[in-house]
Amino acid sequence: LHRPMLWGLSRKSFIDKRLGRAVEDRLAGGLAAYASLLRCSTPQIWRVHDVCATSDFLKMYTSVQ
């Protein structure tokens, strides 16, 4: 489609279904989902709730690649 890709995994219900976590406790699950997808693709647009934690995650993820 040649369009920017948007990822919006933050706090989604699929994390609750796997981990049984309340909305405010889904950060680790969301970051793990992002890590899994980053192996296959790179989004141009991120939609997240926990900006600082996600930024730290991205810095660490890219530094260990």
mmCIF file of the C-alpha atoms, coordinates in Angstrom:
data_MODEL
# 
_entry.id   MODEL 
# 
loop_
_atom_site.group_PDB 
_atom_site.id 
_atom_site.type_symbol 
_atom_site.label_atom_id 
_atom_site.label_alt_id 
_atom_site.label_comp_id 
_atom_site.label_asym_id 
_atom_site.label_entity_id 
_atom_site.label_seq_id 
_atom_site.pdbx_PDB_ins_code 
_atom_site.Cartn_x 
_atom_site.Cartn_y 
_atom_site.Cartn_z 
_atom_site.occupancy 
_atom_site.B_iso_or_equiv 
_atom_site.pdbx_formal_charge 
_atom_site.auth_seq_id 
_atom_site.auth_comp_id 
_atom_site.auth_asym_id 
_atom_site.auth_atom_id 
_atom_site.pdbx_PDB_model_num 
ATOM 1  C CA . LEU A 1 1  ? 0.000  0.000   0.000  1.00 0.00 ? 1  LEU A CA 1 
ATOM 2  C CA . HIS A 1 2  ? 3.040  2.261   0.357  1.00 0.00 ? 2  HIS A CA 1 
ATOM 3  C CA . ARG A 1 3  ? 1.608  4.039   3.371  1.00 0.00 ? 3  ARG A CA 1 
ATOM 4  C CA . PRO A 1 4  ? 3.133  4.703   6.803  1.00 0.00 ? 4  PRO A CA 1 
ATOM 5  C CA . MET A 1 5  ? 2.553  1.856   9.235  1.00 0.00 ? 5  MET A CA 1 
ATOM 6  C CA . LEU A 1 6  ? 0.896  2.652   12.584 1.00 0.00 ? 6  LEU A CA 1 
ATOM 7  C CA . TRP A 1 7  ? 1.365  0.368   15.576 1.00 0.00 ? 7  TRP A CA 1 
ATOM 8  C CA . GLY A 1 8  ? -0.976 0.690   18.529 1.00 0.00 ? 8  GLY A CA 1 
ATOM 9  C CA . LEU A 1 9  ? -0.418 -2.252  20.873 1.00 0.00 ? 9  LEU A CA 1 
ATOM 10 C CA . SER A 1 10 ? -0.286 -0.309  24.114 1.00 0.00 ? 10 SER A CA 1 
ATOM 11 C CA . ARG A 1 11 ? -2.676 -1.645  26.797 1.00 0.00 ? 11 ARG A CA 1 
ATOM 12 C CA . LYS A 1 12 ? -4.715 -3.725  24.350 1.00 0.00 ? 12 LYS A CA 1 
ATOM 13 C CA . SER A 1 13 ? -7.071 -6.458  25.571 1.00 0.00 ? 13 SER A CA 1 
ATOM 14 C CA . PHE A 1 14 ? -5.016 -9.252  23.965 1.00 0.00 ? 14 PHE A CA 1 
ATOM 15 C CA . ILE A 1 15 ? -2.399 -8.575  26.655 1.00 0.00 ? 15 ILE A CA 1 
ATOM 16 C CA . ASP A 1 16 ? -5.045 -9.123  29.349 1.00 0.00 ? 16 ASP A CA 1 
ATOM 17 C CA . LYS A 1 17 ? -6.125 -12.365 27.683 1.00 0.00 ? 17 LYS A CA 1 
ATOM 18 C CA . ARG A 1 18 ? -2.565 -13.705 27.863 1.00 0.00 ? 18 ARG A CA 1 
ATOM 19 C CA . LEU A 1 19 ? -1.411 -12.227 31.171 1.00 0.00 ? 19 LEU A CA 1 
ATOM 20 C CA . GLY A 1 20 ? -4.605 -11.448 33.089 1.00 0.00 ? 20 GLY A CA 1 
ATOM 21 C CA . ARG A 1 21 ? -3.510 -7.869  33.778 1.00 0.00 ? 21 ARG A CA 1 
ATOM 22 C CA . ALA A 1 22 ? -5.574 -4.760  34.413 1.00 0.00 ? 22 ALA A CA 1 
ATOM 23 C CA . VAL A 1 23 ? -5.225 -1.935  31.881 1.00 0.00 ? 23 VAL A CA 1 
ATOM 24 C CA . GLU A 1 24 ? -2.701 -0.003  33.988 1.00 0.00 ? 24 GLU A CA 1 
ATOM 25 C CA . ASP A 1 25 ? -0.522 -3.129  34.414 1.00 0.00 ? 25 ASP A CA 1 
ATOM 26 C CA . ARG A 1 26 ? -0.015 -4.061  30.751 1.00 0.00 ? 26 ARG A CA 1 
ATOM 27 C CA . LEU A 1 27 ? 3.214  -2.181  30.024 1.00 0.00 ? 27 LEU A CA 1 
ATOM 28 C CA . ALA A 1 28 ? 5.537  -5.192  30.068 1.00 0.00 ? 28 ALA A CA 1 
ATOM 29 C CA . GLY A 1 29 ? 3.200  -7.213  27.873 1.00 0.00 ? 29 GLY A CA 1 
ATOM 30 C CA . GLY A 1 30 ? 2.890  -4.379  25.381 1.00 0.00 ? 30 GLY A CA 1 
ATOM 31 C CA . LEU A 1 31 ? 6.642  -3.855  25.185 1.00 0.00 ? 31 LEU A CA 1 
ATOM 32 C CA . ALA A 1 32 ? 7.155  -7.574  24.637 1.00 0.00 ? 32 ALA A CA 1 
ATOM 33 C CA . ALA A 1 33 ? 4.639  -7.475  21.789 1.00 0.00 ? 33 ALA A CA 1 
ATOM 34 C CA . TYR A 1 34 ? 6.455  -4.503  20.243 1.00 0.00 ? 34 TYR A CA 1 
ATOM 35 C CA . ALA A 1 35 ? 9.778  -6.352  20.542 1.00 0.00 ? 35 ALA A CA 1 
ATOM 36 C CA . SER A 1 36 ? 8.324  -9.350  18.752 1.00 0.00 ? 36 SER A CA 1 
ATOM 37 C CA . LEU A 1 37 ? 7.007  -7.239  15.887 1.00 0.00 ? 37 LEU A CA 1 
ATOM 38 C CA . LEU A 1 38 ? 10.214 -5.203  15.596 1.00 0.00 ? 38 LEU A CA 1 
ATOM 39 C CA . ARG A 1 39 ? 12.018 -8.344  14.492 1.00 0.00 ? 39 ARG A CA 1 
ATOM 40 C CA . CYS A 1 40 ? 9.847  -8.390  11.349 1.00 0.00 ? 40 CYS A CA 1 
ATOM 41 C CA . SER A 1 41 ? 9.124  -4.775  10.546 1.00 0.00 ? 41 SER A CA 1 
ATOM 42 C CA . THR A 1 42 ? 9.647  -1.161  11.576 1.00 0.00 ? 42 THR A CA 1 
ATOM 43 C CA . PRO A 1 43 ? 6.667  1.124   12.147 1.00 0.00 ? 43 PRO A CA 1 
ATOM 44 C CA . GLN A 1 44 ? 6.727  4.738   11.087 1.00 0.00 ? 44 GLN A CA 1 
ATOM 45 C CA . ILE A 1 45 ? 4.107  5.759   13.672 1.00 0.00 ? 45 ILE A CA 1 
ATOM 46 C CA . TRP A 1 46 ? 3.786  4.499   17.262 1.00 0.00 ? 46 TRP A CA 1 
ATOM 47 C CA . ARG A 1 47 ? 0.670  4.963   19.385 1.00 0.00 ? 47 ARG A CA 1 
ATOM 48 C CA . VAL A 1 48 ? 1.525  4.417   23.050 1.00 0.00 ? 48 VAL A CA 1 
ATOM 49 C CA . HIS A 1 49 ? 0.291  5.373   26.501 1.00 0.00 ? 49 HIS A CA 1 
ATOM 50 C CA . ASP A 1 50 ? 3.607  5.057   28.378 1.00 0.00 ? 50 ASP A CA 1 
ATOM 51 C CA . VAL A 1 51 ? 5.827  7.347   26.313 1.00 0.00 ? 51 VAL A CA 1 
ATOM 52 C CA . CYS A 1 52 ? 8.890  7.435   28.603 1.00 0.00 ? 52 CYS A CA 1 
ATOM 53 C CA . ALA A 1 53 ? 8.961  3.675   29.152 1.00 0.00 ? 53 ALA A CA 1 
ATOM 54 C CA . THR A 1 54 ? 8.492  2.981   25.440 1.00 0.00 ? 54 THR A CA 1 
ATOM 55 C CA . SER A 1 55 ? 11.234 5.454   24.548 1.00 0.00 ? 55 SER A CA 1 
ATOM 56 C CA . ASP A 1 56 ? 13.608 3.748   26.994 1.00 0.00 ? 56 ASP A CA 1 
ATOM 57 C CA . PHE A 1 57 ? 12.638 0.370   25.537 1.00 0.00 ? 57 PHE A CA 1 
ATOM 58 C CA . LEU A 1 58 ? 13.420 1.549   21.985 1.00 0.00 ? 58 LEU A CA 1 
ATOM 59 C CA . LYS A 1 59 ? 16.783 2.997   23.015 1.00 0.00 ? 59 LYS A CA 1 
ATOM 60 C CA . MET A 1 60 ? 17.784 -0.256  24.681 1.00 0.00 ? 60 MET A CA 1 
ATOM 61 C CA . TYR A 1 61 ? 16.360 -2.449  21.920 1.00 0.00 ? 61 TYR A CA 1 
ATOM 62 C CA . THR A 1 62 ? 18.281 -0.616  19.203 1.00 0.00 ? 62 THR A CA 1 
ATOM 63 C CA . SER A 1 63 ? 21.488 -0.467  21.244 1.00 0.00 ? 63 SER A CA 1 
ATOM 64 C CA . VAL A 1 64 ? 21.679 -4.246  21.680 1.00 0.00 ? 64 VAL A CA 1 
ATOM 65 C CA . GLN A 1 65 ? 20.913 -5.095  18.059 1.00 0.00 ? 65 GLN A CA 1 
# 
